[in-house]
Amino acid sequence: MMNQSVTIDVTNAREQALSLASASPLKIWQRRLTILLVLQVLLMIGVFAYQQSSRVQVDAQPLLAIETVEIDRVVIQDANNKVTLQKSGSEWQLPELHQLPVDKQKLDEILQKLDGTKLTWPVTTTASSHERFEVAGTKFQRRIELFQGDAKKADLWLGTTPGFRKIHVRREGEDQVYAVELTAFEFATTSNDWLQTDLLAVKDANLIKAADYEIQKIGDSWSFVAATQEASAEKIDAAKATELANTFSNLQVQEVVTQVPQGETTKVMVKSAVGEFHYDLTKAGSDYFVRRNDRDMYFKFSQAEFERIANIAKDDLVAAALAVSNLDPVSTVVNQSTQGLLNSSNSE
């Protein structure tokens, strides 16, 4: 009995040893794979952290190395056109368009956008990609040069559009190309596109005079300037007079024309606290033109504005007479009936 028990114990021990020996390689590989997975996760975390720290550093980089308030000349061009905006004193002008004023609000908006643009991670860093993104000297959508005096402070190349309201940009002398929140159409390349369109407007007119009428504003009320006592009794349509004055207040020109238009001309004089201004309004074919005495040139403007000024006569400004009946409803009915009987008798 003793020998049998010992034999059984030895056999069990051998089986357990074999079982452990066969399982240990699997556990070893499991441990190895677990360690490898942990290392991969740590590596990914490290790479992500490095990219984020690098991106934060790039995000702090402004597009421009100078504040635009120091800029006094802007040159914008595309493949076909080029425009210069020049600051003279506190005013921006178009030196290639009779020194006419620049639309300051439009210019301020793009300068503020350039000021606020930050560079993120570059799309590419190779010079061979510049033509593909259209930011090369031989192929581009826009080139923007900013000057302070004779010193060029920035030189930017705008190219293709990677998404809505975004554009690729490259700074001159660098290979990096970035995607920024700008658009090419904001940087127009002709003088007329930058023209201050309300330069012929007259705000708060207090007197308007044309061929057959003269109206004035005293306080908040418009009235006719009468040459005779009889004419002074005419009542003005205040709404129409205000509409006419507002047309001059909101007058918008479209572009300068190089030749004097030939056609029928309407002359109108407008006064305000600023001064006295004389307008010539001309229809030539299907186009409409306006000139003001302080600007020795004609401008195109809309047909609607032309008609709201040139087509107005005195009769259009006279208030319509209102028929007022003092009779009560019963008397009115009796009166109408009596009138009907009288008409019938006369016809017989």
C-alpha positions in Angstrom: 0.0 0.0 0.0 2.8 2.5 0.8 4.6 2.0 -2.5 1.4 2.6 -4.4 0.8 5.9 -2.6 4.3 7.2 -3.4 3.9 6.3 -7.1 0.7 8.3 -7.3 2.2 11.4 -5.7 5.2 11.4 -8.0 3.0 11.1 -11.1 0.9 14.0 -10.0 3.9 16.2 -9.4 5.3 15.4 -12.8 2.0 16.3 -14.5 1.9 19.7 -12.6 5.5 20.4 -13.6 4.8 19.7 -17.2 1.7 21.8 -17.1 3.6 24.8 -15.7 6.4 24.3 -18.2 4.0 24.3 -21.1 2.1 27.5 -19.9 5.1 29.7 -19.1 6.0 30.7 -22.7 2.4 32.0 -23.3 2.5 34.0 -20.1 6.0 35.3 -21.1 4.6 36.5 -24.5 1.6 38.0 -22.9 3.9 40.1 -20.6 6.0 41.0 -23.6 3.0 42.2 -25.6 1.6 44.1 -22.7 5.0 45.9 -22.2 5.1 46.6 -26.0 1.6 48.0 -25.9 2.4 50.3 -23.0 5.5 51.5 -24.8 3.5 52.3 -27.9 1.0 54.2 -25.9 3.7 56.2 -24.1 5.4 56.9 -27.4 2.1 58.2 -28.9 1.5 60.4 -25.8 5.0 61.8 -26.2 4.6 62.6 -29.9 1.2 64.2 -29.3 2.6 66.3 -26.4 5.6 67.4 -28.6 3.3 68.4 -31.5 1.0 70.3 -29.1 3.9 72.2 -27.6 5.3 73.0 -31.0 1.9 74.1 -32.2 1.4 76.4 -29.3 4.7 78.0 -30.1 3.7 78.4 -33.8 0.2 79.8 -32.9 1.9 82.7 -31.2 3.6 83.8 -34.4 1.9 86.8 -36.1 1.7 87.0 -39.9 3.2 90.5 -39.8 6.3 91.7 -38.0 5.0 95.2 -37.9 1.7 96.8 -36.7 -0.3 98.1 -39.6 -0.8 101.5 -37.9 2.8 102.2 -38.9 2.1 101.4 -42.6 1.6 104.4 -45.0 1.6 102.6 -48.4 -0.1 99.5 -49.6 0.5 97.9 -53.0 -1.8 95.1 -54.1 -1.5 93.2 -57.4 -2.7 90.2 -59.3 -1.6 88.8 -62.7 -3.2 91.7 -64.6 -3.8 94.7 -62.3 -2.0 96.7 -59.6 -3.2 99.4 -57.2 -1.5 101.6 -54.8 -3.1 103.1 -51.6 -1.1 106.0 -50.2 -1.5 107.7 -46.9 -1.2 111.5 -46.9 -1.4 113.0 -43.5 -4.3 111.2 -41.9 -6.1 110.4 -45.2 -5.7 107.5 -47.5 -5.7 108.4 -51.3 -5.5 106.8 -54.7 -2.5 108.4 -56.4 -3.3 106.7 -59.7 -6.9 108.0 -59.6 -6.6 111.8 -59.2 -5.7 111.5 -55.5 -9.3 110.6 -54.8 -10.1 109.3 -51.3 -9.9 105.6 -50.4 -12.8 103.8 -48.7 -11.3 104.0 -45.2 -13.7 101.5 -43.7 -12.8 98.8 -46.3 -9.1 99.5 -45.8 -9.3 99.4 -42.1 -11.0 96.1 -42.1 -8.3 94.3 -44.2 -5.5 95.9 -42.2 -7.1 94.7 -38.9 -7.4 91.2 -40.4 -3.7 91.2 -41.3 -2.9 92.5 -37.8 -4.9 89.7 -36.2 -3.8 86.8 -38.4 -1.6 84.2 -36.7 0.4 81.4 -38.4 -0.4 77.8 -37.5 1.3 74.6 -38.6 2.7 75.1 -42.2 1.0 73.2 -45.0 4.3 72.7 -46.7 7.9 73.8 -46.2 9.3 73.1 -49.7 10.0 75.6 -52.4 8.9 73.1 -55.1 5.3 73.3 -53.8 4.9 77.1 -54.2 3.5 77.0 -57.8 1.1 74.3 -56.8 -0.3 76.5 -54.0 0.0 79.6 -56.3 2.2 81.5 -53.9 5.2 81.7 -56.2 6.6 84.8 -57.8 5.6 83.5 -61.3 2.2 82.2 -60.2 0.0 83.8 -57.6 -3.5 85.1 -56.8 -2.4 88.3 -54.9 0.7 90.0 -53.9 0.5 92.4 -51.0 3.4 94.8 -50.1 3.3 97.0 -47.1 5.6 100.0 -46.7 6.7 102.5 -44.1 8.2 105.3 -46.1 10.5 103.7 -48.6 11.1 100.6 -46.4 9.2 97.5 -47.3 7.9 96.0 -44.1 6.0 93.0 -45.4 5.6 91.1 -48.7 2.9 88.5 -48.9 1.8 86.0 -51.6 -1.8 84.8 -51.5 -2.7 81.7 -53.5 -5.2 78.8 -53.6 -8.2 78.3 -51.3 -8.1 75.3 -49.1 -11.6 75.9 -47.6 -14.3 78.4 -47.0 -12.9 81.9 -46.3 -9.4 80.5 -46.2 -6.4 81.0 -48.4 -2.8 79.8 -48.6 -0.2 82.5 -47.8 3.6 82.7 -48.0 5.9 85.4 -46.8 8.6 86.5 -49.2 11.9 84.9 -48.5 10.4 81.9 -46.8 9.4 78.4 -48.1 6.7 77.7 -45.5 3.1 78.0 -46.8 0.2 78.5 -44.3 -3.6 78.3 -44.4 -5.1 81.5 -42.9 -8.5 83.1 -42.6 -8.4 85.6 -45.5 -9.8 85.8 -49.0 -8.4 87.1 -52.2 -11.5 89.2 -53.1 -10.9 91.3 -50.0 -7.7 92.6 -51.7 -9.1 94.2 -54.8 -6.5 95.3 -57.5 -8.1 98.3 -59.2 -8.5 101.9 -58.0 -12.2 102.0 -58.6 -12.6 99.1 -56.2 -11.1 101.1 -53.4 -12.8 104.4 -54.2 -14.8 106.1 -51.4 -18.2 105.7 -53.0 -20.0 108.4 -50.9 -17.6 111.2 -51.8 -20.3 113.2 -53.6 -22.9 112.8 -50.9 -24.2 115.9 -48.9 -25.4 115.1 -45.4 -28.2 117.1 -43.7 -29.1 119.3 -46.7 -31.1 122.4 -45.7 -31.8 123.8 -49.2 -32.3 122.2 -52.6 -32.9 124.2 -55.7 -33.6 123.0 -59.3 -35.0 124.6 -62.4 -38.7 124.9 -61.2 -38.5 124.6 -57.4 -36.6 125.7 -54.4 -37.2 124.1 -51.0 -35.7 124.8 -47.6 -35.6 123.1 -44.3 -36.1 125.2 -41.1 -35.8 123.2 -38.0 -37.4 119.8 -38.8 -39.8 121.2 -41.5 -39.5 121.5 -45.2 -41.3 124.3 -47.2 -41.2 126.0 -50.5 -39.1 129.1 -51.0 -41.8 131.3 -52.5 -41.2 134.2 -54.9 -44.7 135.5 -54.5 -47.4 135.6 -51.7 -49.6 133.4 -53.8 -46.8 130.8 -54.2 -46.2 130.8 -50.4 -49.6 129.2 -49.8 -48.5 126.0 -51.5 -48.0 123.2 -49.1 -45.0 120.8 -49.5 -45.2 117.0 -49.2 -42.8 116.6 -46.3 -42.2 112.9 -47.0 -41.2 113.5 -50.6 -39.0 116.4 -49.6 -37.3 114.3 -47.0 -36.9 111.5 -49.6 -35.2 113.9 -52.0 -32.8 115.1 -49.3 -32.0 111.5 -48.3 -31.1 110.7 -51.9 -28.3 113.3 -51.7 -27.3 112.1 -48.2 -26.9 108.5 -49.5 -25.6 109.2 -53.0 -23.1 106.5 -54.1 -20.8 106.7 -57.1 -19.6 103.6 -58.9 -16.5 104.6 -60.8 -14.6 107.5 -62.4 -15.1 108.1 -66.2 -12.4 109.5 -68.4 -14.6 111.3 -71.0 -17.3 113.9 -70.5 -20.6 112.2 -71.2 -22.8 113.7 -73.9 -26.5 113.9 -73.1 -29.3 115.9 -71.5 -28.1 117.4 -68.2 -30.1 118.3 -65.1 -28.7 120.9 -62.7 -29.4 120.9 -59.0 -27.9 123.0 -56.2 -27.7 121.6 -52.6 -26.7 123.5 -49.4 -25.8 122.2 -46.0 -23.9 123.5 -43.0 -20.7 122.3 -44.9 -21.2 124.5 -48.0 -23.0 124.9 -51.3 -22.7 122.2 -54.0 -23.8 122.2 -57.6 -24.6 118.9 -59.3 -24.7 118.1 -63.0 -26.7 114.9 -63.7 -26.4 113.4 -67.2 -28.1 110.5 -69.0 -26.0 109.2 -71.9 -27.5 106.2 -73.6 -28.1 103.6 -71.0 -25.6 105.1 -68.5 -26.0 107.7 -65.9 -23.4 110.2 -64.7 -22.9 112.8 -62.0 -20.5 115.6 -61.4 -20.2 118.0 -58.4 -18.5 121.4 -58.7 -15.7 120.6 -56.2 -14.7 117.5 -58.2 -13.6 118.2 -61.8 -14.6 114.8 -63.1 -17.7 112.7 -63.8 -18.7 109.5 -62.0 -21.0 106.7 -63.0 -23.9 106.2 -60.7 -27.2 104.2 -60.6 -30.3 104.8 -62.7 -32.4 104.7 -59.6 -30.5 107.6 -57.9 -30.5 109.6 -61.2 -34.3 109.3 -61.5 -34.9 110.2 -57.8 -33.2 113.5 -58.4 -33.5 114.4 -62.1 -37.1 113.3 -62.6 -38.4 115.4 -59.7 -40.4 118.5 -60.6 -42.2 121.0 -58.4 -45.6 119.3 -58.9 -44.1 116.1 -57.4 -43.3 118.0 -54.2 -46.7 119.7 -53.7 -48.9 118.1 -51.1 -52.1 116.7 -52.5 -55.2 118.5 -51.4 -57.5 116.5 -49.1 -61.3 116.8 -49.6 -62.9 117.2 -46.2 -66.7 116.9 -45.8 -68.4 118.8 -42.9 -71.7 117.1 -43.5 -73.0 114.3 -41.3 -73.7 110.9 -42.9 -77.5 111.5 -43.2 -77.0 114.9 -44.9 -74.4 113.3 -47.2 -76.9 110.7 -48.4 -79.7 113.3 -48.9 -77.3 115.5 -50.8 -76.2 112.7 -53.1 -79.8 111.7 -53.7 -80.8 115.3 -54.5 -77.9 115.6 -56.8 -79.1 112.4 -58.6 -82.6 113.8 -59.1 -81.3 117.0 -60.4 -79.1 115.2 -62.9 -82.1 113.2 -64.1 -84.3 116.3 -64.5 -81.6 118.0 -66.5 -81.2 115.0 -68.8 -85.0 115.1 -69.5 
